[in-house]
Amino acid sequence: MGLFDQYLAVLTPAAKQSIQEMSYSGLPGRTDGPADAYRHLLWAAELTRRLGQPLARAVLDGHEFMDFGANPQNAAQHAIDYHNNAMAESAPPVMGQMDLSAAQLAALAPVLAANWQ
């Protein structure tokens, strides 16, 4: 298996897991909102856990650098994503390890919404 295939073998499942976890969270704002931040944080944490901090940082920074499609992100959106990446680099748990109850999610949603800029 070549390096690119190894790269995809790690990135694809981690991305799918983070999207699934985000969908189950019930958080609002799947585009530039709390749910998007949650998904991004999960993906970054899982990459850090699987690849280690230096390689995960390179992958995540490269992802932010690339222009995906007709609607590229603005500077504020990139700044938020870089912030989420940095948060995820500190001892990430295994994806899905921290199940939140409905009450915890309800308490978390307004905090995320209030701090989203």
C-alpha positions in Angstrom: 0.0 0.0 0.0 1.4 3.3 -1.1 1.7 6.4 1.1 -1.4 8.0 -0.5 -3.4 4.9 0.1 -2.3 4.8 3.7 -3.3 8.5 4.0 -6.8 7.8 2.7 -7.2 4.7 4.9 -6.8 6.9 7.9 -8.6 10.1 6.7 -11.7 8.6 5.2 -12.9 6.6 8.2 -12.1 9.5 10.6 -14.0 12.0 8.4 -17.0 9.7 8.1 -17.0 9.0 11.9 -16.9 12.8 12.7 -19.8 13.5 10.3 -21.8 10.7 11.9 -21.1 11.9 15.4 -22.0 15.4 14.4 -25.3 14.2 12.9 -26.2 12.4 16.1 -25.2 15.3 18.4 -28.4 17.3 17.6 -26.3 20.5 17.7 -27.5 23.3 15.4 -25.4 24.9 12.6 -24.0 22.2 10.4 -22.4 24.9 8.2 -20.4 27.5 10.2 -22.1 26.7 13.5 -21.7 24.6 16.6 -22.3 21.3 14.9 -19.7 22.2 12.3 -17.2 23.1 15.0 -18.0 19.8 16.8 -17.4 17.8 13.6 -14.2 19.6 12.9 -12.9 19.1 16.4 -13.7 15.4 16.3 -12.0 14.9 13.0 -8.9 16.8 14.2 -8.8 14.9 17.4 -9.1 11.5 15.7 -6.4 12.3 13.2 -4.1 13.4 16.1 -4.8 10.2 17.9 -4.2 8.0 14.8 -1.3 9.9 13.2 0.3 11.8 16.1 0.5 15.5 16.5 3.1 16.5 13.8 1.6 14.6 10.9 -2.0 15.4 11.9 -1.1 19.1 12.1 0.4 18.9 8.6 -2.7 17.2 7.2 -5.1 19.6 8.9 -3.2 22.7 7.9 -3.0 21.3 4.3 -6.8 20.8 4.4 -7.3 24.4 5.5 -5.0 25.6 2.8 -6.8 23.9 0.0 -9.7 25.5 -1.8 -12.6 23.1 -1.9 -15.2 23.9 -4.6 -16.9 27.1 -5.6 -17.4 28.5 -2.1 -13.9 28.8 -0.5 -13.8 29.7 3.2 -13.1 33.3 4.3 -10.3 34.2 6.8 -12.7 34.1 9.8 -13.8 30.5 8.9 -10.2 29.4 8.6 -9.3 31.0 11.9 -12.1 29.1 13.6 -10.9 25.8 12.0 -7.3 26.4 13.0 -8.5 27.1 16.6 -10.5 23.8 16.6 -7.4 22.0 15.3 -5.3 23.4 18.1 -7.9 22.4 20.7 -8.0 18.8 19.3 -4.2 18.3 19.6 -4.4 17.9 23.4 -4.8 14.2 24.4 -7.8 13.4 22.2 -10.1 10.6 23.3 -11.1 7.8 21.0 -13.9 8.9 18.6 -17.2 8.3 20.3 -15.7 7.6 23.7 -17.5 10.5 25.4 -21.2 10.0 24.9 -23.1 13.0 26.0 -26.5 12.7 27.5 -29.4 14.7 26.1 -29.2 17.0 29.2 -25.4 17.5 28.6 -26.0 18.3 24.9 -28.8 20.7 25.8 -26.4 22.5 28.2 -23.6 22.5 25.7 -25.5 23.9 22.7 -26.1 27.4 24.1 -22.5 27.7 25.2 -21.2 26.8 21.8 -23.7 29.1 20.1 -22.9 32.0 22.4 -19.1 31.6 21.7 -19.4 31.1 18.0 -18.2 34.2 16.1 
